[in-house]
Amino acid sequence: MTANATPVLSARGLAKSFGAVVAAADVTIEVPAGQRLCLIGSNGAGKTTFVNMVTGYLKPDGGAIELDGQPILGLGPRQIANKGICRSFQIPQLCVELTMRENMLVACAAAAPSGLSFWRDPGSDGRRARADDLITRFGLAAFADRPVSELPGGVRKLLDIAMALTRKPRLLLLDEPTSGVSAEEKFPAMDRVMEAIAGEAATVVFVEHDMDIVRGYADRVVAFYSGRVIADGAPDAVLGDGEVKRYVTGDAA
């Protein structure tokens, strides 16, 4: 990012507490266009709280959030998604009674300016082509006509991410994209995710606990502990940091 470039995401001084529990304390993170930023930290460190504040699911107690230099603090999740920030979830948010393709068509319809309508075919206006394109790019064509209830957890995870991309977001936030994916499939699955994101020209922030995935796919790592950012930089530098070894990876001597 050049000195005068506006970051895609700017979160400054974010604070959030739940009673005596501090979930975010003066969290400041800026994300330039095209970056792959990974958030790491133990459970309860503040990673998902940060994602929830950025996507409108949680209102900060203080601070500012901007997308491309425009304030979005106070907007709801749908308004923020319409402006260009979309997310996947640690537990995929899917309609299990529908097939994979039907879930994608509903997501494509919801992403349209007119939104979902009981009077409009969700498979119309090129939406089927968009849905099938994403299904193919994620390597999921063999599952397209199967009900989601029959799909393995890793496939559901990829479907949830593909659905988030239907809006062609400026910023995509992924909550543990390899959870539920087998050890043998985690790298191929992450390859498909990153290739699909690159094809959409989206900037990505992802939460991850697997340090092999962090090293392999992140341009930059931000480490959280007790609601605070304790390290921010290149993967090797952050993963070699003493506090990160002590509080996050457990590698301290």
Secondary structure as the mmCIF struct_conf table of DSSP 4:
data_model
#
loop_
_struct_conf.conf_type_id
_struct_conf.id
_struct_conf.beg_label_comp_id
_struct_conf.beg_label_asym_id
_struct_conf.beg_label_seq_id
_struct_conf.end_label_comp_id
_struct_conf.end_label_asym_id
_struct_conf.end_label_seq_id
TURN_TY1_P TURN_TY1_P1 ALA A 3 ASN A 4
HELX_LH_PP_P HELX_LH_PP_P1 ALA A 5 PRO A 7
BEND BEND1 VAL A 8 VAL A 8
STRN STRN1 LEU A 9 PHE A 18
TURN_TY1_P TURN_TY1_P2 GLY A 19 ALA A 20
STRN STRN2 VAL A 21 VAL A 31
TURN_TY1_P TURN_TY1_P3 ALA A 33 GLY A 34
STRN STRN3 ARG A 36 ILE A 40
BEND BEND2 SER A 42 SER A 42
TURN_TY1_P TURN_TY1_P4 ASN A 43 GLY A 44
BEND BEND3 ALA A 45 GLY A 46
HELX_RH_AL_P HELX_RH_AL_P1 LYS A 47 VAL A 54
TURN_TY1_P TURN_TY1_P5 THR A 55 GLY A 56
BEND BEND4 TYR A 57 LEU A 58
BEND BEND5 ASP A 61 ASP A 61
STRN STRN4 GLY A 62 LEU A 67
TURN_TY1_P TURN_TY1_P6 ASP A 68 GLY A 69
STRN STRN5 GLN A 70 PRO A 71
TURN_TY1_P TURN_TY1_P7 LEU A 73 GLY A 74
HELX_RH_AL_P HELX_RH_AL_P2 PRO A 77 LYS A 83
TURN_TY1_P TURN_TY1_P8 GLY A 84 GLY A 84
STRN STRN6 ILE A 85 ARG A 87
BEND BEND6 GLN A 90 ILE A 91
TURN_TY1_P TURN_TY1_P9 VAL A 96 GLU A 97
BEND BEND7 LEU A 98 LEU A 98
STRN STRN7 THR A 99 THR A 99
HELX_RH_AL_P HELX_RH_AL_P3 MET A 100 ALA A 111
BEND BEND8 ALA A 112 ALA A 112
TURN_TY1_P TURN_TY1_P10 PRO A 113 SER A 114
TURN_TY1_P TURN_TY1_P11 PHE A 118 TRP A 119
BEND BEND9 ARG A 120 ARG A 120
TURN_TY1_P TURN_TY1_P12 PRO A 122 GLY A 126
HELX_RH_AL_P HELX_RH_AL_P4 ARG A 127 ARG A 137
TURN_TY1_P TURN_TY1_P13 PHE A 138 GLY A 139
HELX_RH_3T_P HELX_RH_3T_P1 ALA A 141 PHE A 143
TURN_TY1_P TURN_TY1_P14 ALA A 144 ASP A 145
BEND BEND10 ARG A 146 ARG A 146
STRN STRN8 PRO A 147 PRO A 147
HELX_RH_3T_P HELX_RH_3T_P2 VAL A 148 GLU A 150
BEND BEND11 LEU A 151 LEU A 151
HELX_RH_AL_P HELX_RH_AL_P5 GLY A 153 ALA A 164
HELX_RH_3T_P HELX_RH_3T_P3 LEU A 165 ARG A 167
BEND BEND12 ARG A 170 ARG A 170
STRN STRN9 LEU A 171 ASP A 175
TURN_TY1_P TURN_TY1_P15 PRO A 177 GLY A 180
BEND BEND13 VAL A 181 VAL A 181
TURN_TY1_P TURN_TY1_P16 ALA A 183 GLU A 185
HELX_RH_AL_P HELX_RH_AL_P6 LYS A 186 GLY A 199
TURN_TY1_P TURN_TY1_P17 GLU A 200 ALA A 201
STRN STRN10 THR A 203 VAL A 207
HELX_RH_AL_P HELX_RH_AL_P7 MET A 211 TYR A 217
BEND BEND14 ASP A 219 ASP A 219
STRN STRN11 ARG A 220 TYR A 225
TURN_TY1_P TURN_TY1_P18 SER A 226 GLY A 227
STRN STRN12 ARG A 228 GLY A 233
HELX_RH_AL_P HELX_RH_AL_P8 PRO A 235 LEU A 239
TURN_TY1_P TURN_TY1_P19 GLY A 240 GLY A 240
HELX_RH_AL_P HELX_RH_AL_P9 GLY A 242 VAL A 244
HELX_RH_PI_P HELX_RH_PI_P1 LYS A 245 THR A 249
#
